[in-house]
């Protein structure tokens, strides 16, 4: 029974990962001063993302399905490094959560750029839009308090828009 190249590469990667983890724990057991795993855990989503990107870039078939987990995992890992290296505090996550839908949107945008499938623009622009608007609210202090008083203006504008469409059609 033949094994294909992808199976062998997967086995090699798994073996190399186990060896790397074993070397890490051996060095720690021998008293070698290593960085704290509490600061390095974002290597896993970053590395996973790089594996998916590598599968897309170097695989025989350019399967664009690898791009979303590749870009997403890589960017999520980089984002978490900002916290583990002390650039941001974990308490700030309540303000920075919009980065996650933005990362998803960026991943879909990369897939759109490669595939040229217009259907991918909806989640791409939706994710990026939710992220940008969310950051405006959480970081810039944008507020919807005025909406409680002036929400009927939205109905008035919508009604005017509908009337204008009917006038233009005639």
VOTORRO-683422 format. One record per residue: residue number from 1; residue in three letters; x, y, z of N, C-alpha, C in turn. Coordinates in steps of 0.05 Angstrom, whole numbers, plus 32768, in hexadecimal, padded with zeros to 4 digits. Atoms other than C-alpha are relative to their C-alpha. Layout:
<atoms>
<NUM,"ALA",<X,Y,Z>,<X,Y,Z>,<X,Y,Z>>
...
</atoms>
This chain:
<atoms>
<1,"UNK",<8011,7FE8,8000>,<8000,8000,8000>,<8012,8019,8000>>
<2,"UNK",<7FF0,7FE7,8002>,<801D,8043,7FEB>,<7FF5,8016,8012>>
<3,"UNK",<8009,7FE8,7FF1>,<801C,8080,8016>,<8008,8018,7FEF>>
<4,"UNK",<7FFA,7FE9,8011>,<8018,80C2,7FF3>,<8012,8014,800F>>
<5,"UNK",<7FED,7FED,7FF5>,<8047,80FC,7FFE>,<7FF5,8011,8017>>
<6,"UNK",<800C,7FF0,7FEA>,<8016,8124,8028>,<7FFE,7FF1,801A>>
<7,"UNK",<8000,8010,7FE8>,<800E,80EA,8059>,<801B,7FFF,800D>>
<8,"UNK",<7FE5,8001,7FF5>,<8059,80E5,8060>,<8008,801A,800C>>
<9,"UNK",<7FFA,7FE6,7FF5>,<8060,812F,806A>,<7FF2,8005,801B>>
<10,"UNK",<800F,7FFE,7FE7>,<802A,812E,809F>,<800D,7FF0,8016>>
<11,"UNK",<7FF2,8011,7FEC>,<804D,80F5,80C3>,<801A,800C,8009>>
<12,"UNK",<7FE7,7FF3,7FF9>,<808F,8119,80C0>,<7FFC,8018,8011>>
<13,"UNK",<8006,7FE8,7FF0>,<8071,8159,80DB>,<7FF9,7FF8,801C>>
<14,"UNK",<8008,8009,7FE6>,<8050,8134,8114>,<8018,7FF6,8010>>
<15,"UNK",<7FE8,800A,7FF3>,<8091,8110,8124>,<8012,8016,8009>>
<16,"UNK",<7FEE,7FEA,7FF9>,<80B9,8150,8123>,<7FF4,8011,8017>>
<17,"UNK",<800D,7FF2,7FE9>,<8086,8172,8151>,<8005,7FF2,801A>>
<18,"UNK",<7FFC,800F,7FE8>,<808B,813A,8183>,<801D,8002,800A>>
<19,"UNK",<7FE3,7FFD,7FF9>,<80D8,813D,8180>,<8005,801B,800C>>
<20,"UNK",<7FFB,7FE5,7FF6>,<80D7,8189,818A>,<7FF5,8003,801D>>
<21,"UNK",<800C,7FFE,7FE5>,<80A8,8183,81C6>,<8011,7FF0,8014>>
<22,"UNK",<7FEF,8010,7FEF>,<80D4,814C,81E3>,<801A,800E,8007>>
<23,"UNK",<7FE7,7FF1,7FFC>,<8113,8176,81DA>,<7FFB,8017,8014>>
<24,"UNK",<8007,7FEA,7FEE>,<80F0,81B0,81FC>,<7FFF,7FF7,801D>>
<25,"UNK",<8003,800A,7FE5>,<80DD,8187,8239>,<801A,7FF5,800B>>
<26,"UNK",<7FE6,800A,7FF7>,<8121,8166,823C>,<8012,8017,8009>>
<27,"UNK",<7FF0,7FE9,7FF8>,<8144,81A9,823D>,<7FF6,800D,801A>>
<28,"UNK",<800C,7FF5,7FE7>,<8114,81C2,8272>,<8007,7FEE,8018>>
<29,"UNK",<7FF9,8013,7FEA>,<8122,8183,829C>,<801D,8003,8007>>
<30,"UNK",<7FE4,7FFD,7FFA>,<816C,818F,8296>,<8007,801C,800B>>
<31,"UNK",<7FFC,7FE6,7FF4>,<8164,81D6,82B1>,<8008,8016,7FED>>
<32,"UNK",<7FF9,7FEB,8013>,<8170,81FC,8271>,<7FEA,8016,8002>>
<33,"UNK",<8013,7FEA,7FFD>,<8150,8241,8277>,<7FF3,8006,7FE5>>
<34,"UNK",<8010,7FFD,8019>,<811A,8242,8241>,<7FEA,8015,8005>>
<35,"UNK",<8017,7FED,7FFC>,<80E4,8276,8234>,<7FE8,7FF1,800B>>
<36,"UNK",<8017,800B,7FF4>,<80A5,8269,825B>,<7FEB,7FF8,7FEA>>
<37,"UNK",<8014,8009,8014>,<8072,8240,8233>,<7FE7,8012,8002>>
<38,"UNK",<8016,7FED,7FFD>,<803E,8271,824F>,<8002,8018,7FED>>
<39,"UNK",<7FFB,7FEA,8013>,<805D,82A5,8220>,<8001,7FF6,7FE4>>
<40,"UNK",<7FFB,800B,801B>,<8069,8277,81E5>,<7FE9,7FF1,7FF4>>
<41,"UNK",<8016,8010,800B>,<8026,8253,81DD>,<7FF5,800A,7FE6>>
<42,"UNK",<800B,7FF7,801A>,<8011,8280,81A3>,<800F,7FF4,7FE8>>
<43,"UNK",<7FF1,800E,8015>,<8046,8259,817B>,<7FEE,7FEB,7FF3>>
<44,"UNK",<8011,8016,800B>,<8011,8222,8173>,<7FEC,800A,7FEB>>
<45,"UNK",<8011,7FF7,8016>,<7FDC,8249,814D>,<8010,800D,7FE9>>
<46,"UNK",<7FF0,7FF4,8015>,<8012,8270,8128>,<800C,7FEA,7FEF>>
<47,"UNK",<7FF4,8016,800F>,<8036,8230,8115>,<7FEC,7FF0,7FF0>>
<48,"UNK",<8015,800E,800F>,<7FF5,820E,8103>,<7FF8,800F,7FE7>>
<49,"UNK",<8006,7FEF,8018>,<7FE4,8248,80D5>,<8015,7FFE,7FEB>>
<50,"UNK",<7FEA,8003,8014>,<8029,8243,80B5>,<7FFF,7FE5,7FF2>>
<51,"UNK",<8003,801A,800D>,<801E,81F9,80A9>,<7FEB,8000,7FEA>>
<52,"UNK",<8015,7FFE,8015>,<7FDD,8207,8084>,<8009,8011,7FE9>>
<53,"UNK",<7FF6,7FF0,8015>,<7FFE,823F,805D>,<8015,7FF2,7FEF>>
<54,"UNK",<7FEC,8011,800E>,<8038,8211,804C>,<7FF2,7FEB,7FEE>>
<55,"UNK",<800E,8014,800F>,<8007,81DC,8035>,<7FF4,800D,7FE6>>
<56,"UNK",<800A,7FF2,8017>,<7FE8,820F,8006>,<8017,8007,7FED>>
<57,"UNK",<7FEA,7FF5,8010>,<8029,822D,7FED>,<8011,7FEA,7FF3>>
<58,"UNK",<7FEE,8014,8009>,<8051,81ED,7FE5>,<7FF3,7FE6,7FF8>>
<59,"UNK",<800E,8019,8007>,<801C,81B8,7FD9>,<7FFE,7FFE,7FE2>>
<60,"UNK",<8003,8004,801D>,<8013,8199,7F94>,<7FE7,800E,7FF6>>
<61,"UNK",<8018,7FF2,8008>,<7FCC,81B2,7F90>,<7FFD,8019,8012>>
<62,"UNK",<8003,7FE7,7FF1>,<7FC1,81FA,7FA4>,<7FE3,8001,800B>>
<63,"UNK",<801B,8001,7FF3>,<7F85,81ED,7FD2>,<7FFC,8019,8011>>
<64,"UNK",<8004,7FE6,7FF2>,<7F6D,8232,7FE6>,<7FF2,7FFC,801B>>
<65,"UNK",<800C,8005,7FE6>,<7F47,8211,8020>,<8014,8001,8017>>
<66,"UNK",<7FEC,7FFE,7FEB>,<7F89,8212,8046>,<8005,801D,8008>>
<67,"UNK",<7FFA,7FE4,7FFA>,<7F8B,825E,8044>,<7FF2,800B,8019>>
<68,"UNK",<800F,7FF5,7FE9>,<7F54,826D,8077>,<800C,7FF7,801B>>
<69,"UNK",<7FF3,8008,7FE6>,<7F71,8242,80B0>,<801D,8009,8001>>
<70,"UNK",<7FE4,7FF7,8000>,<7FB7,8256,809A>,<8003,801D,8008>>
<71,"UNK",<7FFF,7FE4,7FF9>,<7FAD,82A1,809B>,<7FF4,8005,801C>>
<72,"UNK",<800D,7FFC,7FE6>,<7F7D,829E,80D6>,<8011,7FF7,8017>>
<73,"UNK",<7FEF,800B,7FEA>,<7FAA,8272,8102>,<8019,8011,8004>>
<74,"UNK",<7FE7,7FF0,7FFE>,<7FE8,829A,80F1>,<7FFA,801C,800D>>
<75,"UNK",<8006,7FE5,7FF4>,<7FC7,82DE,8101>,<7FF6,7FFE,801C>>
<76,"UNK",<8009,8003,7FE4>,<7FA5,82C5,8140>,<8018,7FFB,8012>>
<77,"UNK",<7FE7,8005,7FF0>,<7FE8,82AB,8159>,<8010,8019,8004>>
<78,"UNK",<7FF1,7FE7,7FFD>,<800A,82ED,814A>,<7FF2,8013,8013>>
<79,"UNK",<8010,7FEF,7FEE>,<7FD1,8312,816D>,<8005,7FF8,801D>>
<80,"UNK",<7FFC,8008,7FE4>,<7FD9,82E8,81AC>,<801D,8005,8009>>
<81,"UNK",<7FE5,7FF9,7FF7>,<8025,82F4,81AC>,<8001,801C,800B>>
<82,"UNK",<8001,7FE5,7FF5>,<8014,833D,81B8>,<7FF9,8000,801E>>
<83,"UNK",<8008,8003,7FE3>,<7FF6,8327,81FB>,<8016,7FF2,8010>>
<84,"UNK",<7FED,8010,7FF0>,<8029,82F3,8210>,<801B,800F,8003>>
<85,"UNK",<7FE7,7FF1,7FFE>,<8063,8323,8202>,<7FFC,801B,800E>>
<86,"UNK",<8006,7FE9,7FEF>,<8041,835A,822B>,<7FFB,801A,7FF1>>
<87,"UNK",<8007,7FE8,800F>,<8032,838B,81F2>,<7FE4,8009,8008>>
<88,"UNK",<801B,7FFA,7FF5>,<7FE9,8387,8207>,<7FFB,7FEF,8019>>
<89,"UNK",<8007,8010,7FE8>,<7FCC,8370,8249>,<7FE7,7FF0,7FFA>>
<90,"UNK",<8017,8011,8006>,<7F98,8338,824A>,<7FE6,800F,8007>>
<91,"UNK",<8018,7FF1,7FF9>,<7F67,8369,826A>,<7FF5,8010,7FE9>>
<92,"UNK",<8008,7FF0,8018>,<7F66,838F,8228>,<7FF2,7FF0,7FEB>>
<93,"UNK",<800D,8010,8013>,<7F48,8354,8204>,<7FE2,8008,7FFD>>
<94,"UNK",<801C,7FF7,8002>,<7F03,8371,8214>,<7FFD,8017,7FEB>>
<95,"UNK",<8000,7FEA,8015>,<7F16,83AB,81E5>,<800A,7FF6,7FE5>>
<96,"UNK",<7FF3,8009,8018>,<7F3D,8383,81B2>,<7FF2,7FE9,7FF2>>
<97,"UNK",<800D,8017,800C>,<7F0C,834B,81A3>,<7FF9,8003,7FE3>>
<98,"UNK",<8008,7FFE,801C>,<7EF8,8369,8160>,<8017,7FF7,7FEC>>
<99,"UNK",<7FEA,800A,8012>,<7F3C,8353,8145>,<7FFA,7FE4,7FF6>>
<100,"UNK",<8006,801B,8009>,<7F21,830C,8141>,<7FEF,7FFE,7FE7>>
<101,"UNK",<800F,8000,8019>,<7EEA,8318,810E>,<8010,800D,7FE9>>
<102,"UNK",<7FF0,7FF3,8015>,<7F1B,8345,80E9>,<8014,7FEC,7FF5>>
<103,"UNK",<7FEE,8015,800A>,<7F4D,830B,80E5>,<7FF2,7FED,7FEE>>
<104,"UNK",<800F,8011,8012>,<7F17,82DF,80C9>,<7FFA,800D,7FE6>>
<105,"UNK",<8004,7FF1,8019>,<7F06,8314,8096>,<8019,8001,7FEF>>
<106,"UNK",<7FE7,7FFF,800F>,<7F4F,831B,8082>,<8005,7FE4,7FF3>>
<107,"UNK",<7FFB,801B,800B>,<7F54,82CF,8079>,<7FEE,7FFB,7FE8>>
<108,"UNK",<8012,8003,8017>,<7F17,82CF,804B>,<8009,8013,7FE9>>
<109,"UNK",<7FF6,7FEE,8015>,<7F34,830B,8026>,<8017,7FF4,7FF1>>
<110,"UNK",<7FEA,800E,800D>,<7F74,82E5,8018>,<7FF6,7FEA,7FEE>>
<111,"UNK",<800C,8015,8010>,<7F4B,82AB,7FFF>,<7FF2,800C,7FE7>>
<112,"UNK",<800D,7FF2,8017>,<7F23,82DB,7FD3>,<8015,8008,7FEB>>
<113,"UNK",<7FEB,7FF7,8012>,<7F63,82F8,7FB6>,<800B,7FE9,7FEF>>
<114,"UNK",<7FF5,8018,800E>,<7F7B,82B2,7FA3>,<7FEA,7FF4,7FEE>>
<115,"UNK",<8015,800F,800E>,<7F38,8294,7F8D>,<7FF0,8011,7FED>>
<116,"UNK",<8010,7FED,800F>,<7F16,82D2,7F6F>,<7FE2,7FF7,8000>>
<117,"UNK",<801C,8008,7FFD>,<7ED3,82B7,7F89>,<7FF2,8016,800F>>
<118,"UNK",<800E,7FE9,7FF4>,<7EA5,82F2,7F97>,<7FF1,7FF9,801A>>
<119,"UNK",<800E,8008,7FE8>,<7E7F,82CA,7FCC>,<8012,8002,8019>>
<120,"UNK",<7FEE,7FFE,7FEA>,<7EBD,82CE,7FF8>,<8002,801D,800A>>
<121,"UNK",<7FFF,7FE4,7FF7>,<7EB8,831A,7FFB>,<7FEC,8006,8016>>
<122,"UNK",<8014,7FFB,7FEB>,<7E7A,8317,8027>,<800C,7FFA,801C>>
<123,"UNK",<7FF4,8004,7FE6>,<7E9D,82F5,8063>,<8019,8010,8004>>
<124,"UNK",<7FE8,7FF0,7FFD>,<7EDD,831B,8054>,<7FFA,801C,8009>>
<125,"UNK",<8007,7FE4,7FF9>,<7EBF,8360,8055>,<7FEF,8001,801A>>
<126,"UNK",<800F,8001,7FE7>,<7E8E,834C,808C>,<8011,7FFE,8018>>
<127,"UNK",<7FEE,8003,7FE9>,<7EC5,8334,80BB>,<8011,8018,8004>>
<128,"UNK",<7FEF,7FE8,7FFE>,<7EF2,836F,80AC>,<7FEF,8018,800A>>
<129,"UNK",<8011,7FEA,7FF8>,<7EB7,839F,80B3>,<7FF8,7FFE,801E>>
<130,"UNK",<8007,8004,7FE4>,<7EA0,8381,80F6>,<8018,8007,8012>>
<131,"UNK",<7FE8,7FFA,7FF1>,<7EE8,8385,810E>,<8006,801E,8002>>
<132,"UNK",<7FFA,7FE3,8000>,<7EF2,83CE,80FA>,<7FEB,800F,8010>>
<133,"UNK",<8015,7FF3,7FF1>,<7EAE,83E4,8115>,<8003,7FFA,801E>>
<134,"UNK",<7FFD,8007,7FE4>,<7EBA,83BD,8155>,<8017,800E,800D>>
<135,"UNK",<7FE9,7FF1,7FF4>,<7EFE,83DD,815F>,<7FFA,801D,8003>>
<136,"UNK",<8008,7FE4,7FFC>,<7EDF,8421,8154>,<7FF1,8004,801A>>
<137,"UNK",<8010,7FFE,7FE7>,<7EAF,8413,818D>,<8011,7FFB,8018>>
<138,"UNK",<7FF2,8008,7FE8>,<7EE0,83F1,81BC>,<801A,8011,8005>>
<139,"UNK",<7FE7,7FF2,7FFC>,<7F1F,841A,81AF>,<7FFC,801F,7FFE>>
<140,"UNK",<8003,7FE4,8004>,<7F07,845E,8198>,<7FE9,800C,8010>>
<141,"UNK",<8015,7FF6,7FEF>,<7ECC,8462,81C8>,<7FE7,8008,7FF1>>
<142,"UNK",<8018,7FFA,800F>,<7E97,8467,8192>,<7FE8,7FF6,8010>>
<143,"UNK",<8017,8008,7FEF>,<7E53,8463,81B3>,<7FE6,8001,7FEF>>
<144,"UNK",<801A,8000,800D>,<7E0C,8453,819D>,<7FEB,800C,8012>>
<145,"UNK",<8014,7FF4,7FED>,<7DEB,847A,81D6>,<7FED,8012,7FF1>>
<146,"UNK",<8011,7FEE,8010>,<7DD0,84AC,81A3>,<7FEA,7FF0,7FF2>>
<147,"UNK",<8013,8010,800F>,<7DAC,8473,8180>,<7FE5,7FFD,800F>>
<148,"UNK",<8018,8003,7FF0>,<7D7A,846D,81B9>,<7FEC,8016,7FFA>>
<149,"UNK",<8011,7FE9,8006>,<7D5F,84B2,81A8>,<7FFA,8003,7FE2>>
<150,"UNK",<8003,7FF9,801D>,<7D6A,84B8,815D>,<7FFC,7FE8,7FEE>>
<151,"UNK",<8004,8017,8012>,<7D5B,8471,8144>,<7FEA,8004,7FEC>>
<152,"UNK",<8014,7FFC,8014>,<7D1C,8488,8121>,<800A,800E,7FE6>>
<153,"UNK",<7FF5,7FF4,8017>,<7D48,84B0,80F2>,<8008,7FEB,7FEC>>
<154,"UNK",<7FF9,8016,8012>,<7D60,846E,80D5>,<7FE7,7FF8,7FF0>>
<155,"UNK",<8019,8007,800F>,<7D17,845D,80C3>,<7FF9,8016,7FEC>>
<156,"UNK",<8007,7FEA,8012>,<7D0D,84A2,80A4>,<8012,7FFF,7FE8>>
<157,"UNK",<7FED,8002,8016>,<7D4C,849B,807A>,<7FFA,7FE8,7FEE>>
<158,"UNK",<8008,8018,800F>,<7D38,8454,8065>,<7FE8,8006,7FEF>>
<159,"UNK",<8018,7FF9,800F>,<7CF3,846D,8050>,<8006,8013,7FE9>>
<160,"UNK",<7FF9,7FEE,8015>,<7D11,84A7,8029>,<800F,7FF1,7FE9>>
<161,"UNK",<7FF1,8010,8014>,<7D40,8476,8006>,<7FED,7FF0,7FEF>>
<162,"UNK",<8014,8010,800F>,<7D05,8449,7FF2>,<7FF0,8012,7FED>>
<163,"UNK",<800F,7FED,8011>,<7CDE,8486,7FD8>,<8011,8009,7FE9>>
<164,"UNK",<7FEE,7FF7,8015>,<7D1A,849E,7FB1>,<8004,7FEB,7FEA>>
<165,"UNK",<7FFE,8016,8013>,<7D22,845A,7F90>,<7FE8,7FFF,7FEE>>
<166,"UNK",<8019,8001,8010>,<7CD9,845B,7F79>,<7FFF,8018,7FED>>
<167,"UNK",<8001,7FE9,8012>,<7CE0,84A2,7F5D>,<8014,7FFD,7FE9>>
<168,"UNK",<7FEB,8004,8015>,<7D20,8490,7F37>,<7FF7,7FEC,7FEC>>
<169,"UNK",<8009,8015,8012>,<7D00,8452,7F18>,<7FEB,800A,7FEC>>
<170,"UNK",<8015,7FF6,8012>,<7CC7,847B,7EF9>,<800B,8010,7FEB>>
</atoms>
